[in-house]
Amino acid sequence: MKSFSHILPILLMLSLSSQVCSAPKDSKQPPRLVLGIHLDQLQEEYLKWFMEGFGEEGFKLLLERGKVYNNCNYGLNCPDAANTNASLLSGCAPMHHGIIAREWYDRQLERPVSCVYDTDYLGNYTTSTFSPLSLRSNTLGDELKKACKGRSKVFSIGLEAEAAIVAGGRSADAALWMDDTSGKWCSSTYYNYMPSWLQKINDYGLFETNNGKNGWRPKFPLSRYVYMPHQKNPGFFSYALSFINGTGYRDFKQTPMANTELNQLALELIDQEKLGEDEYPDLLILHFNTGSQLSGNDSRAALEMQDLYFRLDQDLGWLLKEIDRKIGLDNVLVYLCGTGATRLAVEENPKAPGFYGNYYPERTSALLNLYLTAVYGSERWVQGCTENEIYLNRKRISELNLDYVEICNKAALFLIQVEGIQQAVPAYRFLLGDWSSEPALSLNFHKERSGDLLLKLENGRNIRWESYPGKNRQIQYANQTTILVFYGASIKAGSNNQLVSIFDLTPTLCGKLYIRPPTASTGQVLF
């Protein structure tokens, strides 16, 4: 009798392959669509304060019928939209995925660059040259593509390129963002995909940018804006947005109309790309803005913030209602989370309660260079800086055969005497394995991108740049946690106050999709 034992392994592999991306027979099927709602600069207390002003189908639906984790820890030194998105979707810290911040200092170019800067790829409807290749870890989208043999669809849409690109991962079908100059929805040739339906939208007119030319004014009657604690009587506001000088679209992206534009694009994408219509789960990540810097410190004014949140609530209600009609919310897993701490404008008035002094990164670098010159001789000892990192001239230090560790230690001792610096930590300590002494700094450290000296600045300091005034902001450490919400796909409602991590999101979603978590994931499955 002829033996068939030699083909058993092949049959087994084929059988396993056919079940990839599908749930076991005795369990529930994975969701047909995972919808990520990322809220940049979310202040979760606003969700509680404004609850009575929300409709029934947006925030209120998610918060009252979803599984809510109220204390989701960022765990990073300076959480922003780039490093938090990368951490959320890879399940690990910047020390693994490599996205230490929205931008870092490039030693070769000797200037700050975007975390997704890549001259090997051109832009579609933009002059920017971006790609996700700076990611050093797989993401949820990458693992979904791998498990389903490329048949799942992965899209990420944001107002800013960095958030959209890093969240989509290396295997996304496309990452789309709004161009600052033209206001058009753009992408990178890295993805080798620019759908014709999107080109038509760009060529024949956008949804909300035309309306935005009239400026930003309250959408609802003033009597509705009464939910901000300790607010004065609401007063009318109006922001005129100029689209002529090229800055108008950057301003437009700070308005709630930009969120509406993104929401409409998402619905068009779901329809045109037929998301959630077959047995292979799809992933769509949307990045909304919940902060506005149009009016300096007045960006936190009662009326503007309520108008922004009420409009976004209306947009989300429309989005969820349309998805329910097309796919069914029982077939969709929705999650909502914040991405990055609130960006505060600098406090200009020295007598104001919120003024705690200034910190000047460029001046600090110049002072450090003078100090090292006094000790070691006249050289360019400091190559560059970011707001919380200083990059030494390693090449020159090596050429002069000087003790790098000694220089780092002396530099750190000097820096802690500078006004505004609370801590200065030599990065070589992390390279030698000392990860536990400064966990927030160590998690944010990556040997190829971080500086030689890592700084923790004093809370409340104004960061002021001479060369990049658009980066000026105020340091705030209050919002180091966010909210994490899961809804749909038979998820039981509930509220949980236990401390969880942003690293836990992707392992949890992978469990629901019956796929492996990303290779560097350190998070835990929440349920």
C-alpha positions as CSV (number, residue, x, y, z in Angstrom):
1,M,0.0,0.0,0.0
2,K,1.4,3.4,-1.0
3,S,2.2,5.8,1.9
4,F,0.9,9.3,1.9
5,S,2.8,10.4,5.0
6,H,5.1,12.7,3.0
7,I,2.2,14.9,1.9
8,L,0.7,15.3,5.4
9,P,2.8,18.3,6.3
10,I,1.8,20.0,3.0
11,L,-1.9,19.4,3.6
12,L,-1.6,20.7,7.2
13,M,0.0,23.9,6.0
14,L,-2.7,24.4,3.4
15,S,-5.3,23.8,6.0
16,L,-3.8,26.4,8.4
17,S,-3.3,28.9,5.6
18,S,-7.0,28.7,4.6
19,Q,-8.0,29.5,8.2
20,V,-5.7,32.5,8.6
21,C,-7.6,35.6,9.5
22,S,-10.7,33.6,10.4
23,A,-11.9,32.7,13.8
24,P,-11.9,29.1,15.0
25,K,-15.1,27.2,14.1
26,D,-16.5,27.2,17.6
27,S,-16.0,30.9,18.3
28,K,-17.3,34.2,17.0
29,Q,-16.0,35.5,13.7
30,P,-13.6,38.5,13.7
31,P,-15.0,41.9,13.0
32,R,-15.2,42.8,9.3
33,L,-13.9,46.3,10.0
34,V,-11.8,47.8,12.8
35,L,-12.4,51.5,13.0
36,G,-9.8,53.6,14.9
37,I,-10.9,57.0,16.1
38,H,-7.7,58.9,17.2
39,L,-8.2,62.3,18.8
40,D,-5.1,64.4,18.8
41,Q,-4.7,66.6,21.9
42,L,-7.8,65.1,23.5
43,Q,-8.7,66.5,26.9
44,E,-10.8,63.6,28.2
45,E,-12.4,65.8,31.0
46,Y,-14.2,67.7,28.2
47,L,-16.0,64.5,27.3
48,K,-17.4,64.4,30.8
49,W,-18.1,68.1,31.1
50,F,-19.9,68.3,27.7
51,M,-21.7,65.0,27.9
52,E,-25.2,66.6,28.3
53,G,-24.5,68.7,25.2
54,F,-23.7,65.7,23.0
55,G,-26.2,63.9,20.8
56,E,-27.1,60.3,21.3
57,E,-25.1,58.8,18.4
58,G,-21.6,60.1,18.8
59,F,-19.5,60.4,21.9
60,K,-22.4,59.5,24.2
61,L,-23.0,56.2,22.3
62,L,-19.3,55.1,22.6
63,L,-18.9,56.2,26.3
64,E,-22.2,54.8,27.6
65,R,-22.3,51.6,25.6
66,G,-18.6,50.8,25.1
67,K,-15.9,49.3,27.3
68,V,-14.1,52.3,28.7
69,Y,-10.7,52.4,30.3
70,N,-10.4,55.8,32.0
71,N,-6.6,55.7,32.8
72,C,-4.6,54.8,29.8
73,N,-1.0,55.8,30.4
74,Y,1.2,57.3,27.7
75,G,4.4,56.4,29.6
76,L,6.5,58.7,27.4
77,N,8.6,61.8,28.2
78,C,6.9,64.1,25.7
79,P,3.9,62.3,24.1
80,D,3.0,63.8,20.7
81,A,0.8,62.7,17.8
82,A,3.7,60.8,16.1
83,N,5.2,58.7,19.0
84,T,1.9,57.9,20.6
85,N,0.4,56.7,17.3
86,A,3.4,54.5,16.6
87,S,3.2,53.2,20.2
88,L,-0.5,52.5,20.0
89,L,-0.3,50.6,16.7
90,S,2.9,48.7,17.4
91,G,2.2,47.9,21.0
92,C,5.7,49.0,22.1
93,A,7.7,52.1,23.0
94,P,9.9,54.3,20.8
95,M,13.0,52.4,22.0
96,H,11.6,49.6,19.8
97,H,9.6,51.3,17.0
98,G,12.0,54.2,16.6
99,I,9.5,57.1,16.4
100,I,10.9,59.2,19.3
101,A,9.0,62.3,18.3
102,R,7.2,64.1,15.4
103,E,10.7,65.2,14.4
104,W,14.3,64.7,15.4
105,Y,17.7,66.2,14.6
106,D,19.3,64.6,11.6
107,R,23.1,64.4,12.1
108,Q,23.7,64.0,8.4
109,L,21.5,66.9,7.2
110,E,22.3,68.9,10.4
111,R,18.8,70.1,10.9
112,P,15.5,68.9,12.3
113,V,13.5,66.6,10.0
114,S,10.0,65.0,10.1
115,C,9.9,61.5,11.5
116,V,8.6,60.3,8.1
117,Y,11.0,62.3,5.9
118,D,12.2,60.3,3.0
119,T,13.6,61.7,-0.3
120,D,13.3,58.4,-2.0
121,Y,9.6,58.9,-2.5
122,L,7.7,61.7,-4.1
123,G,4.4,63.1,-3.0
124,N,1.0,62.8,-4.7
125,Y,-0.7,66.2,-4.6
126,T,2.1,67.5,-2.4
127,T,5.7,68.5,-2.6
128,S,6.5,66.7,0.7
129,T,8.6,63.5,0.5
130,F,7.5,61.0,3.1
131,S,7.3,57.3,3.8
132,P,6.8,55.0,6.8
133,L,10.2,53.4,6.5
134,S,11.5,55.0,9.7
135,L,9.3,52.6,11.6
136,R,11.4,49.8,13.2
137,S,8.5,47.6,14.3
138,N,5.5,46.0,12.6
139,T,2.1,47.6,13.3
140,L,-1.5,46.2,13.6
141,G,-2.0,46.9,9.9
142,D,1.2,45.1,8.9
143,E,0.2,42.0,10.9
144,L,-3.3,42.1,9.5
145,K,-2.0,42.2,5.9
146,K,0.4,39.4,6.7
147,A,-2.2,37.1,8.2
148,C,-4.7,37.7,5.5
149,K,-2.2,37.4,2.6
150,G,-2.7,41.0,1.6
151,R,-6.4,40.6,1.1
152,S,-7.3,42.9,4.1
153,K,-7.4,46.6,3.3
154,V,-5.6,49.1,5.5
155,F,-6.1,52.9,5.3
156,S,-5.1,55.7,7.6
157,I,-6.4,59.3,7.2
158,G,-5.2,62.3,9.1
159,L,-4.9,66.1,9.0
160,E,-1.1,65.8,9.5
161,A,1.2,63.4,7.6
162,E,3.1,62.0,10.6
163,A,0.1,60.6,12.4
164,A,-1.5,59.2,9.3
165,I,1.7,57.5,8.1
166,V,3.1,55.9,11.2
167,A,-0.4,54.6,12.2
168,G,-0.8,52.9,8.9
169,G,2.5,51.1,9.1
170,R,4.6,49.9,6.2
171,S,1.9,47.7,4.6
172,A,-1.0,50.1,4.4
173,D,-2.8,50.5,1.1
174,A,-2.5,54.2,1.6
175,A,-2.0,56.9,4.2
176,L,-3.8,60.2,3.3
177,W,-3.4,63.7,4.8
178,M,-4.3,67.3,4.0
179,D,-1.5,69.3,2.4
180,D,-0.7,72.6,4.2
181,T,-0.3,74.6,1.0
182,S,-3.0,73.4,-1.3
183,G,-5.5,71.9,1.1
184,K,-5.8,68.8,-1.1
185,W,-5.8,65.3,0.2
186,C,-2.4,63.9,-0.6
187,S,-0.2,60.8,-0.2
188,S,3.2,59.4,-1.0
189,T,4.4,57.4,-4.0
190,Y,5.6,54.8,-1.5
191,Y,2.1,53.3,-1.5
192,N,1.9,53.2,-5.3
193,Y,-1.8,53.9,-5.0
194,M,-3.7,57.1,-5.6
195,P,-7.4,56.1,-6.3
196,S,-9.2,57.9,-9.1
197,W,-12.1,58.7,-6.8
198,L,-9.8,60.7,-4.6
199,Q,-8.2,62.5,-7.6
200,K,-11.7,63.6,-8.6
201,I,-12.4,65.0,-5.1
202,N,-9.1,66.9,-5.3
203,D,-9.7,68.1,-8.9
204,Y,-13.3,69.1,-8.6
205,G,-13.5,70.6,-5.1
206,L,-13.3,69.5,-1.6
207,F,-16.1,69.1,0.9
208,E,-15.6,71.6,3.7
209,T,-12.7,73.8,2.7
210,N,-14.9,75.9,0.5
211,N,-17.2,76.5,3.4
212,G,-14.2,77.2,5.6
213,K,-13.4,80.2,3.5
214,N,-16.1,82.0,5.4
215,G,-14.2,81.5,8.6
216,W,-15.0,79.7,11.9
217,R,-18.0,80.8,13.8
218,P,-20.3,79.1,16.3
219,K,-22.5,76.5,14.5
220,F,-25.2,76.3,17.2
221,P,-27.2,78.9,19.2
222,L,-25.1,80.5,21.9
223,S,-27.5,79.1,24.5
224,R,-26.1,75.7,23.9
225,Y,-22.5,76.5,25.0
226,V,-23.0,76.4,28.7
227,Y,-21.0,73.2,29.8
228,M,-17.5,74.6,30.5
229,P,-17.1,74.9,34.3
230,H,-16.6,78.5,35.6
231,Q,-17.1,80.0,32.2
232,K,-18.5,83.4,31.7
233,N,-21.5,84.1,29.5
234,P,-20.7,82.8,26.0
235,G,-19.7,85.4,23.5
236,F,-19.7,85.3,19.8
237,F,-16.4,84.5,18.1
238,S,-15.2,84.6,14.5
239,Y,-11.9,83.6,12.9
240,A,-11.2,84.7,9.4
241,L,-9.1,82.2,7.4
242,S,-7.0,83.4,4.5
243,F,-6.3,80.8,1.8
244,I,-4.3,83.2,-0.3
245,N,-0.8,83.4,1.3
246,G,-0.4,79.6,1.9
247,T,-1.0,79.7,5.6
248,G,-4.7,79.4,5.5
249,Y,-4.9,75.7,5.2
250,R,-2.7,75.3,8.2
251,D,-5.2,77.5,10.0
252,F,-8.1,75.6,8.5
253,K,-6.7,72.3,10.0
254,Q,-7.1,73.9,13.4
255,T,-10.8,74.3,12.9
256,P,-13.7,71.8,13.4
257,M,-14.5,72.1,9.7
258,A,-11.3,70.2,8.9
259,N,-12.6,67.3,11.1
260,T,-15.8,67.4,9.1
261,E,-13.8,67.3,5.9
262,L,-11.9,64.2,7.1
263,N,-15.1,62.5,8.2
264,Q,-16.7,63.0,4.8
265,L,-13.6,61.6,3.1
266,A,-13.7,58.6,5.4
267,L,-17.3,57.8,4.4
268,E,-16.3,58.2,0.8
269,L,-13.4,55.8,1.2
270,I,-15.5,53.2,3.0
271,D,-17.9,53.3,0.1
272,Q,-15.4,53.4,-2.8
273,E,-13.0,50.8,-1.3
274,K,-15.8,48.6,-0.1
275,L,-14.5,48.2,3.4
276,G,-16.1,45.6,5.5
277,E,-17.8,43.8,2.6
278,D,-16.0,40.5,2.6
279,E,-14.7,37.9,5.1
280,Y,-11.3,39.6,5.4
281,P,-11.1,42.2,8.2
282,D,-10.2,45.7,7.1
283,L,-8.6,48.5,9.2
284,L,-9.4,52.2,8.9
285,I,-7.7,54.7,11.3
286,L,-9.0,58.3,11.4
287,H,-7.0,61.1,13.1
288,F,-9.2,64.0,14.3
289,N,-8.0,67.2,15.9
290,T,-9.4,68.3,19.3
291,G,-7.0,71.2,19.9
292,S,-6.7,74.6,18.3
293,Q,-3.9,77.1,18.4
294,L,-5.6,79.8,16.3
295,S,-5.9,82.3,19.1
296,G,-2.9,81.7,21.4
297,N,-3.8,80.9,25.0
298,D,-7.4,81.8,24.1
299,S,-7.5,78.4,22.2
300,R,-8.9,76.9,25.4
301,A,-11.7,79.5,25.5
302,A,-15.1,78.0,26.6
303,L,-17.1,78.7,23.4
304,E,-14.5,77.6,20.9
305,M,-13.7,74.3,22.6
306,Q,-17.4,73.4,23.0
307,D,-18.1,74.2,19.4
308,L,-15.2,72.0,18.3
309,Y,-16.3,69.1,20.5
310,F,-20.0,69.5,19.6
311,R,-19.2,69.5,15.9
312,L,-17.0,66.5,16.2
313,D,-19.7,64.7,18.1
314,Q,-22.1,65.4,15.3
315,D,-19.5,64.1,12.8
316,L,-18.9,60.9,14.7
317,G,-22.6,60.3,15.0
318,W,-23.0,60.6,11.3
319,L,-20.0,58.3,10.7
320,L,-21.2,55.6,13.0
321,K,-24.8,55.8,11.7
322,E,-23.6,55.4,8.1
323,I,-21.3,52.5,9.0
324,D,-24.2,50.8,10.8
325,R,-26.3,51.2,7.7
326,K,-23.6,49.9,5.3
327,I,-21.9,47.2,7.4
328,G,-23.7,46.9,10.7
329,L,-22.0,48.0,13.9
330,D,-22.2,44.4,15.2
331,N,-19.7,43.6,12.5
332,V,-17.4,46.5,13.4
333,L,-15.0,47.0,16.2
334,V,-14.6,50.7,17.0
335,Y,-12.0,52.0,19.4
336,L,-11.4,55.6,20.5
337,C,-8.3,57.0,22.1
338,G,-6.3,60.2,22.6
339,T,-3.0,60.7,20.8
340,G,-0.5,63.2,22.4
341,A,-0.8,65.7,25.2
342,T,-2.5,69.0,24.7
343,R,-0.3,71.6,22.9
344,L,-0.4,74.8,24.9
345,A,0.6,78.2,23.5
346,V,3.3,80.2,25.3
347,E,2.2,82.5,28.1
348,E,3.3,86.0,27.1
349,N,2.4,87.8,30.3
350,P,5.0,87.5,33.0
351,K,2.4,88.4,35.6
352,A,-0.1,85.8,34.5
353,P,-0.7,82.8,36.9
354,G,0.4,80.4,34.1
355,F,3.8,82.0,33.5
356,Y,6.8,80.1,34.9
357,G,9.6,81.4,32.8
358,N,11.2,80.6,29.4
359,Y,13.5,78.0,28.1
360,Y,15.6,78.6,25.0
361,P,16.9,75.4,23.3
362,E,19.2,77.2,20.9
363,R,20.7,79.5,23.6
364,T,21.2,76.5,25.9
365,S,23.1,74.7,23.2
366,A,25.3,77.7,22.6
367,L,26.0,78.0,26.3
368,L,27.0,74.4,26.5
369,N,29.3,74.8,23.6
370,L,31.0,77.7,25.3
371,Y,31.4,75.7,28.5
372,L,33.0,72.7,26.6
373,T,35.2,75.1,24.7
374,A,36.5,76.5,28.1
375,V,37.2,73.0,29.2
376,Y,38.5,71.2,26.0
377,G,39.4,74.0,23.6
378,S,37.6,75.8,20.8
379,E,35.6,73.4,18.7
380,R,32.0,72.9,17.6
381,W,31.2,70.5,20.4
382,V,27.3,70.8,20.1
383,Q,26.0,69.7,16.7
384,G,22.3,70.4,17.2
385,C,19.3,70.2,19.5
386,T,15.6,69.6,19.8
387,E,13.5,71.0,22.6
388,N,14.5,68.2,25.0
389,E,17.6,66.6,23.5
390,I,21.1,67.9,22.7
391,Y,23.3,66.2,20.0
392,L,27.1,66.4,20.6
393,N,29.6,66.3,17.8
394,R,30.6,62.7,18.2
395,K,32.8,62.6,15.2
396,R,35.0,65.5,16.4
397,I,35.1,64.0,19.9
398,S,36.4,60.7,18.4
399,E,38.9,62.4,16.1
400,L,40.4,64.2,19.1
401,N,40.5,60.9,21.0
402,L,38.6,62.4,24.0
403,D,36.7,60.6,26.6
404,Y,33.0,60.6,25.4
405,V,31.6,59.5,28.7
406,E,33.5,62.2,30.6
407,I,32.3,64.9,28.2
408,C,28.6,63.7,28.6
409,N,28.8,63.7,32.3
410,K,30.3,67.2,32.5
411,A,27.8,68.4,30.0
412,A,24.9,67.0,32.1
413,L,26.2,68.6,35.3
414,F,26.4,71.9,33.5
415,L,23.0,71.7,32.0
416,I,21.1,71.1,35.3
417,Q,22.3,74.6,36.3
418,V,20.5,76.1,33.3
419,E,17.2,77.7,34.1
420,G,14.3,75.6,33.0
421,I,16.0,72.2,33.0
422,Q,14.9,69.8,35.7
423,Q,17.0,66.8,34.7
424,A,19.8,66.1,32.2
425,V,20.6,62.4,31.6
426,P,23.5,61.2,29.4
427,A,22.1,58.8,26.8
428,Y,25.0,56.4,27.1
429,R,23.5,55.1,30.3
430,F,20.7,53.6,28.4
431,L,23.0,52.1,25.8
432,L,24.7,50.3,28.7
433,G,21.4,48.9,29.9
434,D,20.4,51.3,32.7
435,W,16.7,51.4,31.7
436,S,15.1,51.5,35.1
437,S,16.3,54.8,36.6
438,E,14.4,57.1,34.2
439,P,11.6,55.0,32.7
440,A,9.9,57.8,30.7
441,L,13.2,59.0,29.2
442,S,14.5,55.5,28.5
443,L,11.3,54.4,26.8
444,N,11.6,57.5,24.5
445,F,15.2,56.7,23.7
446,H,16.4,55.2,20.4
447,K,20.1,54.8,19.8
448,E,20.0,56.0,16.1
449,R,17.7,59.0,16.5
450,S,18.1,60.3,20.1
451,G,20.6,62.9,21.2
452,D,23.5,62.4,23.6
453,L,21.9,64.3,26.4
454,L,18.2,63.9,27.2
455,L,16.4,66.7,29.1
456,K,13.4,66.8,31.3
457,L,12.2,70.4,31.4
458,E,10.4,72.1,34.3
459,N,6.6,72.1,34.1
460,G,5.0,75.3,32.8
461,R,8.1,76.6,31.0
462,N,7.7,78.3,27.7
463,I,9.9,76.8,25.0
464,R,11.0,79.5,22.7
465,W,12.9,79.1,19.5
466,E,14.7,81.9,17.6
467,S,14.9,79.9,14.3
468,Y,11.5,78.1,14.5
469,P,9.0,80.4,16.3
470,G,6.1,78.2,15.1
471,K,7.4,75.5,17.5
472,N,7.0,77.7,20.6
473,R,4.8,76.1,23.2
474,Q,4.4,75.6,26.9
475,I,5.5,72.5,28.7
476,Q,2.7,70.6,30.6
477,Y,2.9,67.3,32.3
478,A,-0.7,67.1,33.6
479,N,-2.1,65.1,30.7
480,Q,0.0,61.9,30.8
481,T,-3.0,59.6,30.5
482,T,-5.8,59.4,28.1
483,I,-9.1,57.4,27.6
484,L,-9.4,54.2,25.7
485,V,-12.8,53.0,24.5
486,F,-13.9,49.8,22.7
487,Y,-17.3,49.5,21.1
488,G,-19.2,47.1,18.9
489,A,-18.5,43.5,17.8
490,S,-20.4,42.2,20.9
491,I,-18.2,44.0,23.4
492,K,-19.8,44.4,26.8
493,A,-20.2,47.9,28.2
494,G,-18.4,48.9,31.3
495,S,-16.1,51.5,32.9
496,N,-12.7,50.6,34.3
497,N,-10.4,52.8,36.3
498,Q,-7.4,50.5,36.4
499,L,-4.2,51.8,35.0
500,V,-3.5,50.4,31.5
501,S,-1.0,51.4,28.8
502,I,-1.2,52.6,25.2
503,F,0.9,49.6,24.4
504,D,-2.2,47.4,25.3
505,L,-4.4,48.6,22.4
506,T,-2.9,46.5,19.6
507,P,-2.5,43.2,21.5
508,T,-6.1,43.5,22.4
509,L,-7.2,44.2,18.9
510,C,-5.0,41.4,17.6
511,G,-6.8,39.0,19.9
512,K,-10.2,40.0,18.5
513,L,-8.9,39.6,15.0
514,Y,-7.3,36.2,15.7
515,I,-3.9,37.4,14.4
516,R,-0.4,37.6,16.1
517,P,0.6,40.9,17.7
518,P,3.5,42.9,16.2
519,T,6.9,41.5,16.7
520,A,8.1,44.1,19.3
521,S,4.8,44.3,21.2
522,T,5.1,44.5,25.0
523,G,1.5,45.3,25.8
524,Q,-1.1,43.0,27.4
525,V,-4.5,41.8,26.2
526,L,-7.1,43.8,28.1
527,F,-10.1,41.5,27.5
